[in-house]
């Protein structure tokens, strides 16, 4: 009897295991958290254009001389911040449509506007399908003019703003590798919380996405060089109050860039130049306005301002220590048309040029990084302009000296 029960139980168990093995396995999903906790102390000597309690820095304000002949903007400021503390998730899953699939979600406390500082925001949220020679990403990610291999290694948040672009946007991007070491991509995107100056819905009202194509020669972990070309459309107004009529007048704006980076043993060298019309959605100087010959009360034509920006960054590692240097220059080049200012359609259209030099030193021990960076940023504002808004004379330069101390614990 006992023998019969044993045989029966063994048979049932064997059958159960066999059936279980025949059941399809659920796709395996892997989730990997990452991020860091950050602390910064920031000291400035001159009031400046900045945001998020001074975390994201642009350049010094125009001099403000009082009745005693004193520049009231010459004022020391001190701030401690942890806004850039970051948390992300990298997700990998089963193959779909013959492609390896993955996802990424990343957030920090920088928020989407100054009034929301210290609230969470979406930094990145993308779905990626990767085939052998191509890749498709969909979601909220770096603007395609920002090349991952060519981002300055500054300690200060913003990676060299306003000389280097800073923008994350909803997009769809297709990348193709036609031959070894060559990468080409095409992207269509709309503006998220990084918008062009002017009406917030101007890009949406155009009914068209911004488009950008890029080609690069890439030698894995050692060298990259490439070019980008893009175009966007803005429809700032839908209604003319003075005549009680509608308007759909749209302006187009082009964008070009060239970039390169080289990894020479312990030294990384990066450089980029950007030239375009109204790159304010990239947090650069510039904008657009009204063609002077058209009336402000009519369905007027628009005039773009041209901006040129260039920067380079060098980073050298010496064991646990690293030293680096960032330099940038940006200039407003006026318009190809006679230009008249429209309030809030520009980021300092009274600027002539700005430049920055910024050395840094950091020390890394396991998960902890300690760093110090000195930043000298000088702005030269225009005093007089010609009809096309090119500077004919300038005000005296204004400069800010910024020192940033930081600690970062990475996980």
ZIHUWO-V6360 format. One record per run of one state. SS is the DSSP state (helix for helix, strand for strand, loop for the rest). FROM is the first residue (numbers start at 0). LEN is the number of residues. If there is no record, write none. Layout:
# ZIHUWO-V6360
((SS,FROM,LEN) (SS,FROM,LEN))
This chain:
# ZIHUWO-V6360
((loop,0,1) (helix,1,21) (loop,22,7) (strand,29,15) (loop,44,3) (strand,47,4) (loop,51,4) (strand,55,5) (loop,60,4) (strand,64,1) (loop,65,5) (strand,70,1) (loop,71,5) (strand,76,5) (loop,81,4) (strand,85,7) (loop,92,3) (strand,95,1) (loop,96,2) (strand,98,10) (loop,108,5) (helix,113,3) (loop,116,4) (strand,120,10) (loop,130,3) (strand,133,9) (loop,142,5) (helix,147,3) (loop,150,17) (strand,167,9) (loop,176,5) (strand,181,8) (loop,189,12) (helix,201,5) (loop,206,3) (strand,209,10) (loop,219,3) (strand,222,12) (loop,234,4) (strand,238,2) (loop,240,4) (strand,244,2) (loop,246,4) (strand,250,14) (loop,264,2) (strand,266,11) (loop,277,1) (helix,278,4) (loop,282,3) (strand,285,6) (loop,291,10) (strand,301,3) (loop,304,1) (strand,305,13) (loop,318,2) (strand,320,12) (loop,332,6) (strand,338,2) (loop,340,5) (strand,345,2) (loop,347,3) (strand,350,15) (loop,365,2) (strand,367,18) (loop,385,5) (strand,390,4) (loop,394,3) (strand,397,13) (loop,410,1))
